[in-house]
Amino acid sequence: RVKPHQEDKILLQKKYSIELEQDKSPQVILFPTNPKPVYYNTDSVKMFYEAHDDFGIRQINLIAQVNGTTLTKRIKHFKQSEKDATGNFTWSLSLENLRPGDNVEYFLEIKDNDNVTGPNTGQSEIFNFNIFDSRKEQENLVRLQEELSEKMIALLGNGLVEGEVLKTKITDQFYGKKLLASHVDALIDIIGLAQIIEEHAKNFDNFPQAYLTLIGNIISGLSSIREDQIDAINKIQSTILKPTPVSFSINTTIETLNTRMVNHLEKDILYLIKMTNRQKMDQVMSLENQLSQLTQTLQEEFENISNKKSPLTSNQVVSKLNEIQQTLQKMMDKLSQQNQSTPDEFLNAKAYKSMNMEETLASIEKIKDLASQGKMKEAIKYF
């Protein structure tokens, strides 16, 4: 039965069948146009999207999750129903409150125009990246430099031992070829690691040019020696089971190359260790500044607690103390990693001698215990 407008119901003479289809969820595909595993917090993430819905698209949003917090940014709202849509969006990270080391997951969310049982939603593939953390990257860089130093020292030791052998022993082609081949393999490993360090160092805006020059000299100098070693191996190979040309002395060639390598390694290792130690002390000084700021903030909070103005709970105080404790521990670890005594130019000598970090850590532990028990007045006296 049907009822025309303002008329009585009537029965149609012919029957018609109607097939109802369930509204499908909308679909959206996200294409990052400048994907990177690491972004600076001043970078922009550029993306392109394709969207489709059988009923009509209503809205597309960017959803990002950072440390348990969800950010929602509207990309496009459709005033008129569209079944297919494409577009692009540039996400400026400088507008967000992102901190170094943050891990960010993001995707696109799409909603349709279903106002009966919906709106139905769909989402794109999830992508993620990290915010560049200069302090963490600097620590990684120092670890790579220490690994490089160890490899160079091992090769230097081998070169010094073989140098003495070459002075007292006449070597044949097989011994010389084997020795040079082992040095070539070791240099390939060392040069490859130095190149990785150079690439990492270039990620820093203010990385000292002198350090980059040192790494560059290590790469170019050892590469030149390796090429000459390979050339010598080829010449030795050509003399096996054949008369040796008068102009080619195996012992002299190997000894000369070995001496060049040893001299280069000795100089490079000396400067590399000095550079690494300086970087470690820079990290300690950075931690000292951070510690000073944390201590100052907590001192102000304790004063507010004394004046009954602080909103901090005992758990929040303990959390801040944990942060101070962790920073102190990092300072102790880095100072213990120094390969030489602490230079006076890095730290105020009087202040450094007066540091007793073990006692400070013990005091913080006592303050934490009092604060966790709610004994804030006693905790303030210890601070």
Secondary structure, 3 states (H helix, E strand, C coil): CECCCCCCCECCCCCCCCCCCCCCCCEEEEEECCCCCEECCCCEEEEEEEEEEEEEEEEEEEEEEECCEEEEEEEEEEEEEEEEEEEEEEEEHHHCCCCCCCEEEEEEEEEECCCCCCCCEEECCCEEEEECCHHHHHHHHHHHHHHHHHHHHHHHHHHHHHHHHHHHCCCCHHHHHHHHHHHHHHHHHHHHHHHHHHHHHCCCCCCCHHHHHHHHHHHHHHHHHHHHHHHHHHHHHHHCCCCCCCCCCHHHHHHHHHHHHHHHHHHHHHHHHHHHHHHHHHHHHHHHHHHHHHHHHHHHHHHHHHCCCCCCCHHHHHHHHHHHHHHHHHHHHHHHCCCCCCCCCCCCHHHHHHCCHHHHHHHHHHHHHHHHCCCHHHHHHHC
